[in-house]
Amino acid sequence: QVQLVESGGGLVQAGGSLRLSCAASGRTFSSHAMGWFRQAPGKERDVVASINWSAGYTYYTDSVKGRFTISRDNAKNTVYLQMNSLKPEDTAVYYCAVHRRPQTMLVARTTAANIYWGQGTQVTVSL
C-alpha cells in the first residue's frame, strides 16, 4: 500500500522559510515524477512545483519562481520543497504528489486519479 507522509508545515511570518518533506513508502518511485500541489480556502488545488524522475527537470508555477526549490532523494524515496521569502498568499494546504505512471511529468492538467496524494500539511504565512 502506497503512503506519502508529509512533514514540515507550520506557521511562519512573511519573509520566513519552511522546508516540506514527503517520504513515500509501499513502492519505489525512482521512475516517477514527484511534486507539490496546494489548495487555499475557496480555491482549486494547483501544482506548485514538480520534478522528474531523474531530477533533471523541474517545473515551478510563476508565483513561486525564484523563491521555492524542489528536490528529491531517490535513495530515500523522498521529495522536498524549500520555501523561502514566504508571502501571505502562499498560505494553503500543501499536498505531496506522485504520478502513478512512470516517466510521466506532473503538470497542472494531470488528473487527480493519476496521482498518489499525501494527506496534506498546512502552511500559514502571517504578516
C-alpha positions as CSV (number, residue, x, y, z in Angstrom):
1,Q,0.0,0.0,0.0
2,V,1.4,3.3,-1.0
3,Q,1.7,6.0,1.6
4,L,3.0,9.6,1.3
5,V,3.8,11.2,4.6
6,E,4.4,15.0,4.6
7,S,6.1,17.0,7.3
8,G,7.5,20.5,7.8
9,G,4.4,22.6,7.6
10,G,3.5,25.3,10.1
11,L,3.1,29.0,10.9
12,V,5.8,31.4,9.8
13,Q,6.0,35.2,9.4
14,A,6.2,36.8,5.9
15,G,9.7,36.6,4.6
16,G,10.5,33.4,6.5
17,S,11.3,29.9,5.3
18,L,9.9,26.4,5.6
19,R,11.0,23.1,4.2
20,L,8.5,20.5,3.4
21,S,9.4,16.8,3.2
22,C,7.4,13.9,1.8
23,A,8.5,10.3,2.4
24,A,7.0,7.7,0.2
25,S,6.5,4.0,1.2
26,G,5.0,0.9,-0.3
27,R,6.9,1.1,-3.5
28,T,9.9,2.7,-5.1
29,F,9.2,5.9,-7.1
30,S,12.6,6.4,-8.7
31,S,11.0,6.3,-12.1
32,H,8.1,8.6,-11.3
33,A,7.6,12.3,-11.3
34,M,7.0,13.8,-7.9
35,G,5.7,17.2,-6.8
36,W,3.7,19.5,-4.6
37,F,0.3,21.0,-5.1
38,R,-1.5,23.5,-2.8
39,Q,-5.1,24.4,-2.1
40,A,-6.1,27.6,-0.5
41,P,-9.6,28.1,1.0
42,G,-12.2,28.6,-1.7
43,K,-9.7,27.8,-4.5
44,E,-8.8,24.8,-6.6
45,R,-5.8,22.6,-6.0
46,D,-3.0,23.7,-8.2
47,V,0.5,22.4,-8.9
48,V,3.3,24.4,-7.2
49,A,6.3,22.5,-8.3
50,S,7.3,19.2,-9.8
51,I,10.4,17.3,-10.6
52,N,11.0,14.5,-13.0
53,W,12.3,11.0,-12.1
54,S,16.0,11.8,-12.6
55,A,15.8,15.3,-11.1
56,G,17.0,16.6,-14.4
57,Y,13.9,18.8,-15.0
58,T,11.8,20.9,-12.7
59,Y,8.7,23.0,-13.1
60,Y,7.5,25.9,-10.9
61,T,4.3,27.9,-11.1
62,D,5.1,31.5,-11.9
63,S,4.2,32.8,-8.4
64,V,6.9,30.8,-6.7
65,K,9.8,31.0,-9.2
66,G,12.9,32.2,-7.5
67,R,11.6,31.5,-4.0
68,F,10.8,27.8,-3.9
69,T,13.1,24.9,-4.8
70,I,12.0,21.3,-5.3
71,S,14.4,18.4,-4.9
72,R,14.3,14.7,-4.4
73,D,16.4,11.9,-3.0
74,N,15.6,8.7,-4.8
75,A,17.6,6.6,-2.3
76,K,15.2,7.8,0.4
77,N,12.1,7.8,-1.8
78,T,11.6,11.4,-0.6
79,V,10.7,14.8,-2.2
80,Y,11.4,18.2,-0.7
81,L,10.1,21.7,-1.1
82,Q,12.3,24.5,0.2
83,M,10.2,27.6,0.5
84,N,11.9,31.0,1.1
85,S,10.7,34.6,1.2
86,L,7.2,33.3,2.0
87,K,4.2,35.5,1.5
88,P,0.7,35.5,3.0
89,E,-0.6,34.4,-0.4
90,D,1.4,31.2,0.0
91,T,-1.0,30.2,2.8
92,A,-2.6,26.9,1.8
93,V,-2.7,23.2,2.5
94,Y,0.3,21.7,0.6
95,Y,-0.1,18.2,-0.8
96,C,2.7,15.8,-1.9
97,A,2.0,14.2,-5.2
98,V,3.5,11.3,-7.2
99,H,2.4,10.4,-10.7
100,R,1.1,6.9,-10.9
101,R,2.6,6.3,-14.3
102,P,6.4,6.1,-14.6
103,Q,8.2,8.6,-16.7
104,T,5.3,10.9,-17.0
105,M,5.6,14.5,-15.8
106,L,3.3,16.0,-13.2
107,V,1.6,19.1,-14.7
108,A,-1.4,21.3,-13.9
109,R,-3.7,19.2,-16.1
110,T,-2.7,15.9,-14.7
111,T,-6.0,14.3,-13.5
112,A,-6.3,13.6,-9.8
113,A,-7.0,9.9,-10.5
114,N,-3.5,9.6,-11.9
115,I,-1.8,10.9,-8.8
116,Y,-0.9,9.4,-5.4
117,W,-1.7,12.0,-2.8
118,G,-0.3,12.8,0.6
119,Q,-2.6,13.8,3.4
120,G,-1.7,17.4,3.2
121,T,0.2,19.8,5.5
122,Q,-0.9,23.3,6.5
123,V,1.3,26.2,5.7
124,T,0.3,29.6,7.2
125,V,2.2,32.8,6.5
126,S,1.3,35.7,8.7
127,L,2.0,39.4,8.1
